[in-house]
Each structure stands twice: as C-alpha cells, then as structure tokens.
Amino acid sequence: MAELPSVGVFYNAEIRNNGTARRVTDSLVRMGFKDSGMVRYNRPPYGGEEEVQKHDFHIFVDDGRDAITYIPPKPNACWLVDTHLGYEQRLAWAKQYDHAFLAQLPDVARMKEDGIQSVHWLPLACLPGVDPTAQEMVQASVLSEIPPVEWDVIFVGYLNQGVPEGGGNDRLDFLDYVFEKVPNSWLAFNKFFIEAAMRVAKARTNFNVSIKDDLNMRFFETLSYGTCLVTNRDVVGWKELGFEEGKHFLGYEGKEEAVEAINQALKDPMGREDIAAKGHALERAEHTYEHRVKQMFETCGVL
C-alpha cells in the first residue's frame, strides 16, 4: 500500500468541537492518516502561520463560524457546509482554495455561475463509531443492554425559531405542532455523537425538519442509528444519493403530513422497522465520512 500523504485539517472549535470537522478528522485517523503526520488545527487563527506545518494537503472544514480569516497553505480544499445560511462568506472562501466542496447541492451550480470552476458536491454523511445502533453500543460496552423503546417520536438537535432570510422552516413551529399531536414525544438538544444515539435508541421514530431545504446531518445520523427517519422531502439531494421515500425513510411536506407520517410508522411496526433497516443498510454501505474523504482526495488527486 502506498504511503499516505500528510494532511492538515483546519476548523474552528472555539465554541464546539462536534461538527463535520470532528467527523472528518476521526475518519482520517481510522483511515491511517495519523501515522502519516495528520494534524488538527482547530483554534483559528492558530497563532500565526509559523505554527502551521507544511503538509502534502490542507483541508478547511466549515463549521458555521463565519469570522474565520486564515486560509491554509496550498495545495488545499475547503468543505463548505452552510452555504444555505451564509452564501456570500462561503463564496469568498471558495475563491481562495484549489477546490471547493459543498454539502448542499443547489449551491454548486450557483457557485459555478459566480466563477468558481473547481466546485463539487460532497454531501454530509455518518460516522458509524459515533452514530451507532443500540446493538453496537451494547457491543462497545457503552450500554449494558438495549434500552426499552419509550417514545413514539424524538427530536435531537438544535432549536431555531423564525424563518431564515430567503425562506425556510421555523423548527420550533414544527416541533410545537408535532409534539402536541403526538404527545408521547421527547426533545433533547445540545446532545451529540453517542449521547444523541443513546436517546434516539429509545424512540420509534426520529423527527427531522431542515432549516432551509438542506440535506442536514440529522438525515444521515438517523439512518446510521437504525431508527425510522421522518423528514421533510423537499430537501435537495437524497434522490441523487439513491435514497427512496417509503423505502429508506418516511417523507412529508408541511406539519399535518408530518404527523400523518409519524402515525403511519406507529401503526405499522413491521413496516417501520423494515424502512429503518433498509435506510441503515444503504447509509452504511455508501454514505460514511470515509466515503466522503476518499471522494474528496480522489477529486483533488491526493490519493
């Protein structure tokens, strides 16, 4: 096997260290890049360029912090996650990199129109080690036994009120409606990685509503957990990745149909578990962060 290149990963962990960048670095470790000199630079501005080693390849991963000004050395690439919430800042970043990868498909064409030629779609994914099933948590001794299923629907994630500029969903409005109609529900926020998986394991369905038509982290995480996903179908990209509504997840448009989809899952336990199992199988087979990192490196000629 050829020697792996040295990689520097740049992101901002001043507020949190649990986003896409952390999953990228964890995947690189699992892929053996730590032995080739991989370094995480996670406190911009990193104390100045003199503290940054020269690597064979440099990656900046967007974690929603728009104030980052430092651009890593070349050759480099950026993975921009939140173009749907802050396009202009991410366009400015993309202009300074050899390659730009976007998590949200609609903005790829937009950036090409804005002059970024080396721009590629790279959707989010799962990391099995931190997005485990209940059985995997028992095998890893995280749980002593598979927890009893207590809740009909759960939401684990960020809460946002109001509609983003340019349109989108008021997440609190959706949750208020769904939890009123399905009272055996549970809300958990500021829980990540295995802590999130432990809570979702106690529910029959996991509810997702994207903020602005984005194919978000919860879509992939839920499928990795092996729990039936109920999500808004108007997000862009799931069809292109091979997912099918009704086979891998249950979709909805609007609050009333969201409740209908949850009730459908509750009334048909065997069907619900079949959907969860098929979604999980496809997710793990084709949509992990290792798949995404390999795609990035192959596109950039690193591997």
N, C-alpha and C positions, 0 to 999 in steps of 0.2 A: 504494500500500500504506500502511495506517495506521501511524503511529509506534508502535513497540513500547514497552511500559512499562518503567520501571526496576525491576530485580529485585535483591534481596539474598538470597544463599544462605548459610545458617548450618549449620556442622557442625564436628566436632572432628577435626583432622588431627594431633594431638599424637603419636599412635603410628604411624598410617599414613595415606596420602593416596591410596588406590587403591580405594576402595569405591564405593557407589552415588552418594554426593555428588559425587565427582570426575566421574563419568559424566554426572551432571545438569548440572554447570557446563560441561563440554566440549560437551554438546549445546546449551546455551544460547548458547555462543559461536558454534557452527556455524549457529544459527538467527538470528544477528544481534543478540542481546541485549547483547553487549558494547558496541556502539555507542550503546545507549540508557542506559548507566550501570550495567550489571550489576557487582556487587561480591561477591567471595567473602570471607566471614568465617569463617575455618577454624581459629582458635585461641581457643576459648572460655576464659575469659569475655570475651574481646575487649577487655579493658582498660577496660570500663565503657561505659555507653550513649552517653556523649558521643562515642565513636569510631565509632558506628554512624550511617550516613547514613539519612535518611528516604527510603524507596523507595516506588514505587507498589504493590509486593507483596513479601512476605518469606516465604521458604521455609526451614524447618528439615528437614534430612535426617538420619535416624537412621543411625549407623554403628557401633552396638553399644556405645557409650560411655554407660553409664547415669548417670554423675556430672554430666552437663550440667544446669545450673540456670537459665541465661539463656533467656528467652523473647523472641523478636524482636518488634518493634512490629507492630501491626495496620495494614492487613489482612494476614493471614498464613495459612499452611497448613503442616502437617507431613506428611512421608512416613516412616512408621514401618515398618522392615524386619523387626525381630527380635521381634515380638510373641510368637512361638512360644517364645522363650527368656527373655523378661523382660516378661511382660504387664502387671503392675501398674505398673511405671515408665512404660510407654508409655501406659497408660490415664491416668495423672496428667498426662502431657504433652498428650494429646489434649484434655483438658478445658480447656486454655488457648489453643486455636487455633480459628480460624474454621472450618477444615476439617481433617479428619484422613484421610489416605490410608494404607492398609495394604497391604503387599506380600503378606501371607498371607490368603487368602480366608476360612478358618474364623473368624478373629478379628473380621471385620466384623460378623457377627451378634452375637457376644459383646459387642462394644463398644456396639452399639445397645441390647442388654439392660442394659448398665451406664450408660445415659443419654447416650451420645454420638450425637446425631441426625445431624450432618453428617459421616458417616464413609463412606468409599468404598474399593472395591478398586482398587488400582493395582499390578499385579504388576511384577516386575523385567523386564529386557529386555536387549538387546545394544547396543553402540555400534560400528558397523562399522569405524570408523577404528582402534580399539584391540582389536577382536575379529575380525581379518581372516582370510581364507583364505590358503593358501600362495601362490596365484597373485597375490592382492592385495599380499602382502608383497614379491613379486618386482617387481611393477609400481611399488611405492613405494620400491624400492631398499633395503628392509630386509634382504632376502635376495638373493644373486646368482643363485640358481636354486632351483627347487622341491626341497626336501630329500628324500632317499630315505626311504621308509617302512620303519622298522626294527622297530617294536614291535607286538605283537598288541593290547595294551591299555595305556593310560596313565591315571594319576590325577594331576591337578594341582590342588592345593588345600590346605586346612587339614586337619590331623590332629587328631582328638579321640578320646580313649579313655573308655569308660564310656557309660552311657545317661543322657541328661538327665533331670532331675526331671520326672515325669509320663509318662515313656516316650519311646522313640525308638531310634535306631540307634547302636551302637558302631562308628564308622567304621573304627577300627584292626582290629577283629574281622573286618569285611567284607573289608578290604584284605588281611589275612593269608591269608584263605581263598582269595580270588580269585587272588592272586599265586602261591600255592602250586599251584593247579590250572592256571593259565595262566602258565607260567614265563617266557615271552618278554614280560615286562611291565616297566614303568618308572614310577617315582614321582618327582614333582617338587613341592616345597612352597615357599611364600613366593615364588612367581612370579606376576606379574600382567600384565595388559594384553598387549602384543605379546610379551613374554617367555614368557607362558603359551601364546600362539598358536603361537610357534615350536616349542615342544615337542610340542604336540598334533598339529602337522602331520606329525610323524614316526610317528604311530600309526594303526593301522587302526580302533580303537575308543577312545572316551574313556569311562571309567567314572565314574559319579556315584552317590553314596548320600547322600541328605539326612539331616541330623541328627535332625530331628523333623517328618517329613511336610511339610516346607516346599518350596515351588517356588523353588529357590535360584538363585543367579547362574550356577552351572555349567551348569544346564539350558539357559539362553539363550545363554551364551557358546559352548558346544559346537556348537549348531545354527548359530551365526554363523560358526564356523570352517569348517564344511562337512565335519566328521568325524562318523562314525556314533556317536550317543549311546546308551549303555546305562545306563538309570536306573531307580530304583525307581518302580513305577507307583502306589504308594499315596499319593503326594503329591497335594495337592488343587489344582485349578485348570487343569491342562493341557487337560482336555476342554473347559472353558468358553472357552479361547483358540483352539480349533479344531484342536489337535493330535490326531493319531490314532496309537495304538500300532501298530507294524508298518508304518506308512506314513512317519511322520516320525522315529521313534525306536524302539528296542527296549526293552521293559519287563521287569521281573522283580519277584518278591516272595521274599525270602529268598536266602541265599548260594548254594544249589545252583542255583536258577533263574537267578541272575546269571551263573554260569559257563556254563550252557546257552545263555543269550542271546549271550554273547561267542563261544562256539563256533559258534553258528548264523551269526553275522556272518562269522566267519573261513572257514567252509565255503562261503559264497556271496558271493564278492567283488562280482559284479554287483548282487545284491540289496542288499548292504551299501551300495554307492555310490549306488544309487537312493534308499535311505532317507535317506542323508546329504544328497543333493541336494534332495530334497523338503522335508526339515526345514529346510534352509538357506533355500530359496526362501520358505517361509511365514514364517520368522523375520524375514528382511529386509523382507518386504512389509508386515508388520503389527506387529512387536514390537521396535522400536528405542526408545531413550530419547527420541528426538524425538517418537515417537508418544505416549509416556507423559507428557512435559511438556505437549504440546498438550492431552491429555485433562485433566490437572490444571488448566491455565489456563482451559480452556473450562468446566469444572465450577465454578471459582471466579469466573467472569465477568471474567477478566483479558484474554482475547482475544475 
